[in-house]
Amino acid sequence: MSRILFCWELGGGYGHIGGFLPIAIELRKRGHEVIFAVRELTHAETVLGKCGFRYVQAPIWLAKLKTTTPPVNYAELLFGQGWLSQQGLSGQVKAWRELIHMFAPDLLVIDHGPTVLLSTQDRTIPRVMFGSGFLCPPRTNPIPTLRPEVKPSREHLLAAERKALTIANGVLGNLRLPMLEEFSDLFDVDETFLCTFAELDHYPQRPAAKYYGPAMNLDEGAEFQWPPGSNPRVFAYIKPGHADFEAILEALRGLPMQSVVHAPGISEAMAKRYQAANLSLHLAPLSMRQAAQECDIAICHAGLGTVSAMLLAGRPLLLLPTQQEQVLVAKAVVDLGCGIMLHPAEKSTVAQYKKVIKQILASQFISTATVFASRHENYDNQSNIESIAAQCDTILKHYQ
């Protein structure tokens, strides 16, 4: 039996551990032990504990970078995660090295873990990257921008990477670890499990790559009942912290549609206020398989897992991204003609939400989403899970 350590350093929500959970279960069936080091413990017991997996808090950077300029590339993203200071970055690297030494894994599965990658540059343990295009940047020089609408110059991108590289190599040198020649060498691993479709890649400029397809945990949530009626069905996965949250609920309640909303963290008072004969609100996760199969349209924040599940079922989307990773997915969906995005900076009214939801139901969005589903009709989530687990097995055997 081998021990596998799943490392999650950056990002939020339960999609990070939820996406890998079916693969972890498959690896356990194959005789391996899987342990999770997770950024957020909020959903750890709900998602991991009930499946019997061990988990610990991952080393993370808590200080906030005071800046009004959003990062335009991956290097600038890391500046807000302790990569502006050798002292700060060194502390994180040492903490990860201690944690890895403590568990003595035979394989590291790294989900958005740039500092984990830096801390293991001695390559004494095989390493794989797992996740969306955003989490697995291409090894180009420079790595493309995360904000194509800004159109930063090549020199701007290179300058940011040189700055991050200098800090990183300073830490590596002090720890007598091999240094990086280029910033993108950080992502040189034994295998990259690029879990997305090419059409939804955050880096559409990526050179030829192997796309494994999304790793989705379709059956983790509970089965649910739709409000009674024969009107179109709307499934929404939206967080109460969204600026338009109440406007969305008001719009759904006022439309001749049957709506089910998963709203993690919603208060009892708010749920009671908006619950209606045609609107059902749920705090706990719901079955994404059922939602995708039975809804007519979906509303979400453009998380890759939810978007992929809906498009594979031919469902058009109303997308409400809250950060740049989601914005890039939403733009890809819009470019495909499979949905509409309402940008987080543009606060919308109840009337606007009603109009947009009706627009999605009464236009070509349904047919283009159906085309996407037809193009990927041979994609099988279970086969994907088994393929990734089998490749992990191969890597483990190679290092034994």
Buried (B, 14 or more C-beta within 10 A) or exposed (E): EBBBBBBBBBBEBBBBBBBBBBBBBBBBEBEBBBBBBBBBEBBBEBBBEEEEBEBBEBBBBEEEEEEEEEBBBBBBBBBBBBBBBBEBBBBBBBBBBEBBEEBEBBBBBBBBBBBBBBBBBEEEBBBBBBBBBBBBBBBBBBBBBBBBEEEBEEEBBBBBBBBBBEBBBBBBEEBEBEEBEBBBBBBBBBBBBBBBBEBBBBBBEBEEBEBBBBBBBBEBBEEBEBBEEEBBBBBBBBBBEBEBBBBBBBBBBBBEBBBBBBBBEBEEEBBEEBBBEBBBBBEEBBBBBBBBEBBBBBBBBBBBBBBBBBBBBBBBBBBBBBEBBBBBBBBBBBEBBBBBBBEBEEEBEBEBBBEBBBEBBEEEBBEBBBBBBEEBEEBEBEEBBBBBBEBBBEBBEEEE
